């Protein structure tokens, strides 16, 4: 069953003098529970597609259906609520807030939901335990290794119990050992039923996932 459906997606970035076609007539279906890798050279449109899939950007043409819901006509508030309830994001640069400790960073997505301080705190502790960081809850990002920061980012993505996780180069800033640990964690998450779409440049990592698609100059070529 399809959980993500991109239909004839075109994205054009326009300045006064330059028109850049980031995506051109892209079609893609991702099945529920799938672990999909997206590959291609820098600037080919991979991250643009991930942003559109994650409702962080809008296409100029085409439809985006997430879990059977057509999102194109949603207003900003509706998009934010739907995104918060359905999608989790893992970024290459972690996107942690340095002034907040690990526990507070992980709690952030739940601030948009109607939950008590106690329930948010307990859920954050639970998900940090799952990623092996129970002993680091009071530490700040500057006190963590790159691999630990990425685990915090994964915990933050998981805390809302999303149906879909979108990961943009989740091992890009890590050494091979740390990257392997992060991929093992993502495979565990996927095996529990979460759909994962991952952008990566690493062929060896992509080969461990269920399916690979490739992009070149804004077009899906495989």
C-alpha positions in Angstrom: 0.0 0.0 0.0 1.3 3.4 -1.0 2.0 5.8 1.9 3.8 8.5 -0.2 2.6 9.3 -3.7 4.3 12.1 -5.8 2.4 12.7 -9.1 4.1 14.7 -11.9 6.0 17.0 -9.5 7.8 20.0 -11.0 9.7 22.5 -8.9 11.2 25.7 -10.3 13.2 28.3 -8.4 12.9 31.7 -10.0 15.0 34.8 -9.4 15.0 38.0 -11.5 17.5 36.7 -14.0 17.7 32.9 -13.5 15.2 30.1 -13.6 16.4 26.8 -12.1 14.4 23.6 -12.6 15.0 21.5 -9.5 12.5 18.8 -10.3 10.8 18.0 -13.6 7.8 15.7 -13.8 8.8 13.4 -11.0 6.6 10.5 -10.1 7.2 8.3 -7.1 5.3 5.9 -4.9 6.7 4.7 -1.6 5.0 1.7 0.1 4.1 1.6 3.7 6.9 0.1 5.8 9.5 0.5 3.0 13.1 1.7 3.5 13.9 3.6 0.3 17.3 5.2 -0.6 17.5 8.2 -3.0 20.8 8.7 -4.7 22.3 11.1 -7.3 25.0 13.8 -7.7 24.9 17.0 -5.7 22.4 19.5 -7.0 20.3 16.9 -8.8 17.1 17.6 -6.8 17.3 14.9 -4.1 16.9 17.2 -1.1 14.3 19.3 -3.0 12.2 16.2 -3.4 12.6 15.3 0.2 11.5 18.8 1.3 8.4 18.5 -1.0 7.7 15.0 0.3 8.0 16.4 3.9 5.7 19.4 3.1 8.5 21.8 3.9 8.3 23.1 0.3 5.5 23.2 -2.3 5.8 22.1 -6.0 4.9 24.4 -8.8 3.0 21.5 -10.5 1.8 18.1 -9.4 0.2 16.4 -6.4 1.6 15.2 -3.1 -0.4 12.6 -1.3 0.8 11.5 2.1 -1.0 8.5 3.8 -3.8 8.9 1.3 -4.3 12.7 2.0 -3.8 15.2 -0.8 -1.8 18.0 0.8 -1.6 20.6 -2.0 -4.6 22.6 -0.9 -3.8 22.7 2.8 -3.2 26.0 4.5 0.0 26.7 6.5 -1.6 25.8 9.8 -3.0 22.6 8.5 0.3 21.6 6.9 2.1 22.2 10.1 -0.3 20.1 12.1 -0.3 17.3 9.5 3.5 17.3 9.3 3.9 17.2 13.0 1.5 14.2 13.4 2.7 12.2 10.4 6.4 12.9 9.6 9.7 12.8 11.4 12.8 14.5 10.1 16.5 13.6 10.4 19.0 16.2 9.1 22.6 15.8 8.2 23.6 18.8 10.4 21.5 17.5 13.4 19.7 20.8 13.8 19.9 20.6 17.6 19.5 23.7 19.8 22.8 24.2 21.6 21.3 26.0 24.5 18.9 23.1 25.3 20.0 19.8 26.9 19.3 16.5 25.2 16.0 15.9 26.9 14.7 19.3 26.1 15.8 19.0 22.4 13.9 15.7 22.1 10.7 17.1 23.7 10.5 20.0 21.1 8.1 18.4 18.6 5.6 17.6 21.4 5.3 21.3 22.3 2.9 21.6 19.3 0.6 19.0 20.7 -1.8 19.1 23.6 0.1 17.1 26.2 1.2 17.7 29.7 4.8 18.6 30.8 5.0 15.3 32.6 3.8 13.2 29.7 6.2 14.9 27.3 9.1 14.3 29.7 8.3 10.7 30.2 7.9 10.1 26.5 11.2 11.8 25.8 13.0 9.7 28.4 11.5 6.5 26.8 12.6 7.3 23.3 16.1 8.3 24.5 16.3 5.0 26.1 15.5 3.3 22.8 18.4 5.1 21.1 20.8 4.3 23.9 21.2 7.8 25.4 19.5 7.4 28.8 22.8 8.4 30.5 23.1 11.6 28.4 19.8 13.3 29.0 21.2 16.3 30.9 24.1 16.8 28.6 24.2 19.6 26.0 25.0 19.0 22.2 28.5 20.5 22.6 29.2 17.7 25.1 28.3 14.9 22.7 30.0 13.1 19.8 28.7 13.4 16.3 27.1 10.0 16.5 25.4 10.8 19.8 24.1 14.1 18.3 22.6 12.1 15.4 21.0 9.7 17.9 19.4 12.7 19.6 18.1 13.8 16.2 16.7 10.4 15.6 15.0 10.3 19.0 13.5 13.7 18.2 12.2 12.4 14.9 10.7 9.3 16.7 9.0 11.0 19.6 5.8 11.8 17.8 5.5 8.2 16.6 5.5 9.2 12.9 4.4 6.9 10.2 7.2 8.3 8.0 10.8 9.4 8.7 12.6 11.4 6.1 16.4 11.4 6.5 18.8 13.7 4.6 22.3 12.2 4.6 21.9 10.9 8.2 25.5 9.5 8.2 27.1 12.3 6.1 29.0 13.9 9.1 30.0 10.6 10.8 32.9 8.2 10.5 32.3 4.8 9.2 31.8 3.1 12.6 29.4 5.8 13.8 27.6 5.7 10.5 27.1 1.9 10.8 25.6 2.4 14.3 23.2 5.0 13.0 22.1 2.7 10.1 21.6 -0.2 12.4 19.3 2.0 14.5 17.4 3.2 11.4 16.9 -0.5 10.3 15.6 -1.3 13.8 13.1 1.6 13.5 12.1 0.4 10.0 11.6 -3.2 11.1 9.2 -1.8 13.7 7.0 -0.6 10.9 8.1 3.0 10.2 8.5 4.0 6.5 11.9 5.6 5.9 13.1 7.6 2.9 16.8 8.4 3.0 18.9 10.6 0.8 22.5 9.4 0.7 25.7 9.5 -1.4 27.0 6.2 0.0 26.3 3.3 -2.3 27.2 0.7 0.3 24.7 2.1 2.8 22.0 2.4 0.1 22.5 -1.2 -0.9 21.4 -2.2 2.6 17.9 -0.7 2.1 15.0 -2.3 0.3 15.0 -0.1 -2.8 17.2 2.5 -4.5 16.1 5.3 -6.9 18.4 7.6 -8.7 18.2 11.2 -9.8 20.0 13.3 -12.4 19.3 17.0 -13.2 15.9 17.0 -11.5 14.7 13.8 -13.2 14.2 10.3 -11.8 16.3 8.0 -13.9 15.8 4.7 -12.2 
